[in-house]
Amino acid sequence: MTRPPPRILLVEDTPTQAEVAKALLRDMGLEIRHAETAGRALADALANPPDAILLDLELPDFGGFELMQKLRAEGVEAAIIVVTANASVNTAVEAMRQGAMDFIVKPYAKARLTVTLNNALEKRALTQELKTVKAQLSRDRFFGFIGASAAMQAVYRTIEGVAASRASVFITGESGTGKELAAEAVHKASPRAAKPFVALNCGAIPRDLLESEVFGHVKGAFTGATDNRVGAAKQADGGTLFLDEIGEMPLEMQVKLLRFVQTGSFQPVGASRPEKVDVRFVCATNRDPLAEVEAGRFREDLYYRLYVVPVELPPLRERGTDSVLIARALLATLSREEGKHFRGFSPEAERAIMAYAWPGNVRQLQNVVRNVVVLHDAEVVEPAMLPPMLLRAAIRPTAPHLTPMAAPVVAPVVAAAPVVAAPAMAEPAVAEPVPVQALPVPLPEPIFVPVPPSPPALALPPLPPPLPSVPVIEPLAVMEKRLILAALAETSQDVARAAALLEINPSTVYRKLQAWKTAGEIP
């Protein structure tokens, strides 16, 4: 992609001097704008920030030094070159103190202007690049990654260390952890950043077309090949080739890829001669690559060729507060996209995000935040706006009056172990304890059973065998109302927690309560 020419703002009130400067600048292929006063120059610089400013100190409205101060106060970061007929040392020192990069005395030669301006533009470009790199390497952001956890800091350091080399990088991690983002970070931090980054998902391409997608083909190579096609290998020449889900690549294709990795040359499908390219390989998979080798699904020689520098991305559940940092960034971005007014999450909503395990990792978190932004509009995301699965994770550790048990229990049946009354005037007999039996199939969620104080043991007479239990049949609407009101009573009228216990949406609870109040069924 061709970069636009540097933008130069010429601030000169003398028409003849301005025309001379314009003629010299046009020969350098620059974009030139001219301002005759300091006020007009300030407005122009704010409306369309230039890369460099050629500034005459003697201007009709106010001086060049005052203009420099105003430009800096407004955040204009252009390289400033002072141009004046006064060649005193004091003027030069003051210009540098005010932030000018260089100083030119009138009249000046074309060579002097060219060298001075090129040096100023190069210095500014290096300054801007340094700011960009520092921003990327800040505490919680790195080439698109968001996260300040120790696990992610280790990933950042690994990427920084390997980026400058030609070594192949093998990225592993669960689905949704950002493997392609890590591959792009390796590319952007490397000397190949200006060259192409070509990503290819090996699992999304039919087996018969994979070779053509990687190496390309010539016209007539197979049925449907109506023209020459450049493959990913050729497109990535000089840059980085990212092979995502490489564990899905069939064994016959792995043989051809191995030769490409070893020699740097490949042969398009149907071609008679090989081609050679300079490519840096980055691969990724959500499987265990060594286990795939042991199972015979991945070639061992290709594994050792590609698995040079491993980068393992941690799942979101192991990244501490990173989930909240990512959620905040996603909320800001998606709110702008959808035209909503969200500014952040409530503390309760952030605790719910932290408590959830995120099996789908960052991709799942992105979907949840998008769901909130699309379906609601407010300044703060409240817990009731989050999916019930997050609320269940948030309230599960609470309720101190309940004792968690690993599995539900079955109350002992008295008839199974009758208690015989003791003779008169004797110590009361104590029933033998009946062992608690766990259900053969535990429920997926733990059951919280209140544990009241144990009453003193009493001698009870034998009871007759229990009657067979008969289920109580009642209308579904009555049962629904009873369960919702019981859940609200259990959670002290907290609708969000009650909905989470019932595994329904909080809006359903609000709707039912409103209907019952309208009908006069509840106060």
Secondary structure, 3 states (H helix, E strand, C coil): CCCCCCEEEEECCCHHHHHHHHHHHHCCCCEEEEECCHHHHHHHHHHCCCCEEEEECCCCCCCHHHHHHHHHHCCCCCEEEEEECCCCHHHHHHHHHCCCCEEEECCCCHHHHHHHHHHHHHHHHHHHHHHHHHHHCCCCEECCEECCCHHHHHHHHHHHHHHCCCCCEEEECCCCCCHHHHHHHHHHCCCCCCCCEEEEECCCCCHHHHHHHHHCECCCCCCCCCCCECCHHHHCCCCEEEEECHHHCCHHHHHHHHHHHHHCEECCECCCCCEECCCEEEEEECCCHHHHHHCCCCCHHHHHHHCCEEEECCCHHHCCCHHHHHHHHHHHHHHHHHCCCCCEECHHHHHHHHHCCCCCHHHHHHHHHHHHHHHCCCCEECHHHCCHHHHHHHHCCCCCCCEEECCCECCCCHHHCCCCCCCCCCCCCCCCCCCCCECCCCCCCCEEECCCCCCCCCCCCCCCCCCCCCCCCCCHHHHHHHHHHHHHHHCCCCHHHHHHHHCCCHHHHHHHHHHHHHCCCCC
